[in-house]
Amino acid sequence: APDVRIDAICLTAESLNAALADPLQLIRAGQITPDTVRFRLLLPSRNLDLAFPRPAEKSGDDKRVHEHWLGLRNSHGAVLRHSLRALRSTRSIDVEVSFKALPFTPPVKLYLLNGSEALFAYYTVKRREEQIDDRPVEIYDVLGSDSTLFPFGRGGGTRDEAFVTQSQAWFDSLWDTIAM
């Protein structure tokens, strides 16, 4: 599409970065040539007491787990911002990248593409071990890359169209009201 708009809500943007790698490479190679890219991302606030990830046991690791998540959120957001903004200089594409923080832990991930397609996934919370500061910590967490994305699109029937419309309205309501 000549004008690309992506709205996303997720926990860290890790899976989103991976999903955008191929399209960004095609743009850099000149095989895809959008005129504009508008990107809005909603992520949990840095100061939020997250529902997940969190320590599975009372261990005093709350701050370390939170700082680990925050590092992931910030680094994936920075890579995303840099990759998209680089399109300005490398391909002369009009790019706008905006981030806002949510006052809650999103229980789902949602990607809205050009207002015509929605990719939706539930985050499934699991107990697992994570290496944090070279030490194993048992946490309750989600693996976004393991989440099954369900596609909904305009032209896919009444149910799909309603899902896309309502998902866009939900995202816009969060963006325009409680997100900071």
Solvent accessible surface area in square Angstrom, and as a share of the most:
residue,aa,sasa,rsa
1,A,84,0.65
2,P,84,0.53
3,D,85,0.44
4,V,34,0.19
5,R,89,0.32
6,I,16,0.08
7,D,1,0.00
8,A,0,0.00
9,I,0,0.00
10,C,3,0.02
11,L,10,0.05
12,T,18,0.10
13,A,2,0.02
14,E,91,0.41
15,S,28,0.18
16,L,6,0.03
17,N,25,0.13
18,A,75,0.58
19,A,61,0.48
20,L,19,0.10
21,A,53,0.41
22,D,105,0.55
23,P,51,0.32
24,L,11,0.06
25,Q,97,0.43
26,L,69,0.35
27,I,13,0.07
28,R,96,0.35
29,A,62,0.48
30,G,27,0.26
31,Q,130,0.58
32,I,63,0.32
33,T,95,0.55
34,P,5,0.03
35,D,91,0.47
36,T,27,0.16
37,V,4,0.02
38,R,74,0.27
39,F,1,0.00
40,R,52,0.19
41,L,0,0.00
42,L,0,0.00
43,L,10,0.05
44,P,0,0.00
45,S,27,0.17
46,R,113,0.41
47,N,132,0.68
48,L,36,0.18
49,D,122,0.63
50,L,5,0.03
51,A,58,0.45
52,F,15,0.06
53,P,14,0.09
54,R,84,0.31
55,P,18,0.11
56,A,16,0.13
57,E,95,0.43
58,K,207,0.88
59,S,62,0.40
60,G,71,0.68
61,D,9,0.05
62,D,83,0.43
63,K,152,0.64
64,R,53,0.19
65,V,2,0.01
66,H,40,0.18
67,E,89,0.40
68,H,57,0.25
69,W,3,0.01
70,L,13,0.06
71,G,39,0.38
72,L,62,0.31
73,R,30,0.11
74,N,60,0.31
75,S,57,0.37
76,H,37,0.16
77,G,6,0.06
78,A,57,0.44
79,V,81,0.47
80,L,1,0.00
81,R,83,0.30
82,H,132,0.59
83,S,24,0.15
84,L,4,0.02
85,R,98,0.36
86,A,29,0.22
87,L,0,0.00
88,R,113,0.41
89,S,97,0.63
90,T,78,0.46
91,R,98,0.36
92,S,101,0.65
93,I,10,0.05
94,D,75,0.39
95,V,5,0.03
96,E,90,0.40
97,V,11,0.06
98,S,33,0.21
99,F,51,0.21
100,K,60,0.25
101,A,27,0.21
102,L,1,0.00
103,P,66,0.42
104,F,61,0.25
105,T,17,0.10
106,P,0,0.00
107,P,79,0.49
108,V,17,0.10
109,K,5,0.02
110,L,3,0.02
111,Y,9,0.04
112,L,2,0.01
113,L,52,0.26
114,N,56,0.29
115,G,13,0.13
116,S,48,0.31
117,E,62,0.28
118,A,0,0.00
119,L,37,0.18
120,F,31,0.13
121,A,0,0.00
122,Y,135,0.51
123,Y,22,0.08
124,T,84,0.49
125,V,73,0.42
126,K,111,0.47
127,R,115,0.42
128,R,58,0.21
129,E,97,0.43
130,E,35,0.16
131,Q,103,0.46
132,I,4,0.02
133,D,110,0.57
134,D,142,0.74
135,R,117,0.43
136,P,72,0.46
137,V,6,0.04
138,E,67,0.30
139,I,2,0.01
140,Y,82,0.31
141,D,13,0.06
142,V,10,0.06
143,L,80,0.40
144,G,19,0.18
145,S,96,0.62
146,D,96,0.50
147,S,22,0.14
148,T,91,0.53
149,L,69,0.34
150,F,95,0.40
151,P,89,0.56
152,F,24,0.10
153,G,18,0.17
154,R,114,0.41
155,G,72,0.70
156,G,50,0.48
157,G,39,0.38
158,T,120,0.70
159,R,167,0.61
160,D,16,0.08
161,E,69,0.31
162,A,52,0.40
163,F,55,0.23
164,V,0,0.00
165,T,60,0.35
166,Q,119,0.53
167,S,9,0.06
168,Q,21,0.09
169,A,53,0.41
170,W,97,0.34
171,F,0,0.00
172,D,44,0.23
173,S,53,0.34
174,L,15,0.08
175,W,25,0.09
176,D,107,0.55
177,T,97,0.57
178,I,82,0.41
179,A,9,0.07
180,M,175,0.78
